[in-house]
Amino acid sequence: MVSPETGLPEFFKPGERATTGEGLIPGSTENGRWGVELGSYIYGNPTVTGGRGFAGTDDSSLRGDRRFQQTKGGLVQCLDEKTGRLIWRLITPHRPKERLPEGAHYGQQHFGTCSSPAVAGKRVYVMTSACEIVCLDVNGLADGNDGPFKDEGQYMVGPGKPPVALEKTDADIIWVCDLVDQLGVCPHDVASCSLLVDGRFVYTVTSNGVDKPHEKCLRPDAPSYICLDAETGKLLATDDEKMGHRLWHCLWSPPSMGTVNGKKLVFFGGGDGVCYAFEALTEVPDKPIHFKKVWQYDCNPPHYRFRNGKPIPYYEGDKRKKYSTNKDDGTYLGPSQIISTPVFHDGRVYVTIGQDPMHGRGRGLLHCIDASKTGDITKSGCVWMYDAIERSISSVAIADGLLYAVDLPGRVHCLDVATGKPYWLYEMKAETWGTPLVADGKIFIGTKKKLCVLAAGKEAKELAQINLGAPAYGTPIAADGMLFAASQRRLWAVQKGARLVPSSQAE
């Protein structure tokens, strides 16, 4: 989450909503090019490339659409970068319990598409709210229905219903890989992973998780990490970890990649609190293979896992449980999984640990790992650990020798990336899920209350706090001289000195 973009404003005024329609009142914004209401939930980050923006949302914006009833599913929306005008959208219907393993706890599909779309050339890759990986044409149906998938009209309403007639504002699906039907996965809560695309290969975790009572994984032998063929969606590789047998909650950590000793490695954060490195694929195998594991690193030291010689129950750290000893003040000590992305930088991997934010606060850890080691490198691969951080589901950002990390209660930590020495701590005083974006000498961070803008560097300095009118759970991005920031409901394009695009152009 570091961008070379410059000229980004440190402040913008989001504007006032028009009394009619969903646009903003002209003249009510400052440095705002456009702002478009996309739905009721936006959890992932927007993606901008080729003059287009892509964002995952829920399907509440379908109200009034003559072809659809509200399905409590998800959308992927493609917008014009300059105006915010809708170009096309993928509609993913709610996945009913009949299409899930018995006992599955998958009741939060109404949060919509939580994955950030990955764009590579003319293709868009995303994990849907129905726990599928889909490949889409970046142009939608405007340039025809590319195959081999031709049943978009059926897909958008779900099985057993009459297909709808297609329109040019619909998505063009190239292929679909259903992780439940094809790989035996049982998702938990939501399917949430942003995909890693490397040429012909698409890497992801599977969102395999535990059952409704939170007691066991219903599909313990289902794969946790997979690689698909970017052209066909064919399964190319899986892990052989059988992680479902030691999974605490769910697999949500997006993978990353780095070259170590001349070899590409893929880094995965585990639902067992372990960070893994596997060799990246270099050629398409004739049949699915297992990844070759290079190393593993346990991010939970013994005193996080054991108390008085006995394992600490994972859900004892859930503040909502009647039996929990967690006072939700950040002092609770127990095991955590990895939800953030392991960040690769200069031969090292940096990763935080945490739990579902609904579980509350607790002690966390930030690890710096030597990625050149092999085997179980929990001891040999530890460069440094930073324990003055609480549970975090946020990835770190690294720029100019500094590392910026944020924990769940909204404290920004600035450390020396080489040594872990802390420079400053800034209290945003608001629950934070997203990752800091470093761009143009500034740090942009969305919180449950506001969008915070800080100065990058060895001294803490607040530049602005911007009220977006709703929580900002994702991470802002910078592209083409603009900042793109989302609240739960609206996406803004922010540009220094910009005037608001009239709503008639943006709708």
Number of C-alpha atoms within 10 A of each C-alpha: 18 16 14 11 17 15 13 19 19 23 19 23 14 24 21 14 15 13 9 8 10 15 22 24 16 16 11 15 20 19 22 27 25 30 28 22 19 26 21 18 26 28 27 26 24 25 20 22 14 12 11 19 24 25 25 32 30 32 28 21 14 17 12 10 9 7 12 14 14 15 21 18 24 27 26 30 24 28 22 17 23 16 21 24 19 20 21 23 21 24 29 25 27 22 19 12 13 7 11 18 18 12 13 21 20 23 15 15 25 20 25 33 34 29 27 27 31 21 22 14 10 10 19 22 26 26 31 31 31 25 29 20 23 20 25 25 23 23 20 24 22 16 11 11 19 15 12 10 14 14 15 22 17 16 18 23 20 18 12 7 10 10 16 15 10 17 12 16 17 22 27 28 25 22 22 19 19 18 21 20 14 10 15 19 26 29 29 26 19 26 30 30 30 25 24 22 22 14 12 15 22 21 29 27 28 30 29 33 33 28 23 17 9 14 12 17 26 22 22 20 16 25 24 27 25 21 27 22 18 23 14 14 19 15 20 23 24 21 19 16 16 14 23 25 16 14 22 25 27 31 32 31 28 25 24 22 23 21 17 16 10 7 10 16 23 22 28 29 30 27 26 22 25 18 26 20 26 20 17 22 20 12 9 14 12 7 9 15 17 16 21 16 18 19 20 23 24 19 29 22 14 13 14 18 18 16 13 7 9 8 14 17 15 15 21 19 26 24 19 16 12 9 11 14 14 23 15 15 12 17 13 23 21 24 29 30 32 32 28 27 27 29 21 24 17 11 13 22 25 24 27 34 31 27 29 20 16 9 17 21 28 28 23 30 22 24 24 25 26 22 28 15 16 15 13 14 18 19 11 13 22 19 16 17 18 16 11 12 23 26 27 35 28 27 28 27 22 23 17 9 11 20 22 25 24 31 28 28 25 23 19 22 20 26 21 16 21 14 12 18 15 17 15 15 18 16 11 22 14 16 22 29 27 29 29 31 23 26 22 18 17 21 24 26 28 31 27 23 21 24 25 20 23 22 19 21 19 14 13 16 14 15 14 16 19 16 17 25 16 18 23 30 26 27 25 28 24 26 19 13 15 24 23 24 24 31 29 24 20 21 24 22 27 29 24 18 12 16 17 24 18 15 20 10 13 21 17
